[in-house]
């Protein structure tokens, strides 16, 4: 897969054309980096948005399936929360390898689709037809959402290749801030739906336990559209780093030669 490089080709060598080309590429580059901030934020929200309601949701499912074996209480709750991290543990290396081979866009789209599918499946575990499969649906859906969160590896990888040396610290810090903000915002968003009462629309049953997952799926759909329509993979020109390093090495060697010829004192006076 070809990547767009942050450099002007021979055709745009003139100041006018070259300036326009570079300016447009810079806009694309920073817009794509900002989309990575959003991906990191929404991946964290997908984990934490259900934290405030999962326990009650499992109680509702046990009450709805009173004739069946109980889910296992706190033990099952622990698995529902842990399986997300297991999925992310699996998804991270897979999506990272995929991005190395095919570029970032494909695995980002697939991981976002998995996020949407997992949240929708979680919401439909209330459906009457689910019956004894309800708890399995919850486990699998959270596993799928966890796998989708492996895209955090892609965001960091892309940030590393789309930024110049003097930009990396700031961009990586903002990615971490977006991740932390998502962990904080998720429970706040989830608790905002707590006043909602149970309403049934056929197989679709909505309340404060399922609406947060649907809301997360809607955010995922917005993210999917941005990646599909707006995101463009732009790699900075690594030649500029090599050129800068060569210039510094040449300047150091020249300074050493001057010092050897003229001596430290004359060299220092010349610097003054």
NORUR-V948903 format. One record per backbone hydrogen bond with DSSP energy under -1.0 kcal/mol. CO is the residue of the C=O (numbers start at 1). NH is the residue of the N-H. If there is no record, write none. Layout:
co->(CO:CO)
nh->(NH:NH)
This chain:
co->(4:5:10:14:15:16:17:18:19:20:21:22:23:24:25:26:27:28:29:30:31:32:33:34:35:36:37:38:39:40:41:42:44:45:50:50:53:54:55:56:57:58:59:60:61:65:72:73:74:75:76:77:78:79:82:83:84:85:86:87:88:90:91:92:93:94:95:96:97:98:99:104:105:106:107:108:109:110:111:112:113:114:115:116:117:118:119:120:122:124:127:130:131:133:134:135:136:137:138:139:140:141:142:143:144:145:147:148:149:150:151:152:153:154:155:156:157:158:161:164:164:167:168:169:170:171:172:173:174:175:176:177:178:179:180:181:182:184:185:186:187:188:190:191:193:199:201:204:206:207:210:211:212:213:214:215:216:217:218:219:220:221:222:223:224:225:226:226:233:235:237:238:239:240:241:242:243:244:245:246:247:248:249:250:251:252:253:254:255:256:257:258:259:263:264:265:266:267:268)
nh->(235:7:13:18:19:20:21:22:23:24:25:26:27:28:29:30:31:32:33:34:35:36:37:38:39:40:41:42:43:44:45:46:48:49:53:54:57:58:59:60:61:62:63:64:65:68:75:77:78:79:80:81:82:83:86:87:88:89:90:91:92:94:95:96:97:98:99:100:101:102:103:108:109:110:111:112:113:114:115:116:117:118:119:120:121:122:123:124:125:127:130:133:134:137:138:139:140:141:142:143:144:145:146:147:148:149:150:151:152:153:155:156:157:158:159:160:161:162:236:167:168:171:172:173:174:175:176:177:178:179:180:181:182:183:184:185:186:188:189:190:191:192:193:194:196:206:204:201:199:211:214:215:216:217:218:219:220:221:222:223:224:225:226:227:228:229:230:231:4:6:240:242:243:244:245:246:247:248:249:250:251:252:253:254:255:256:257:258:259:260:261:262:263:267:268:269:270:271:272)
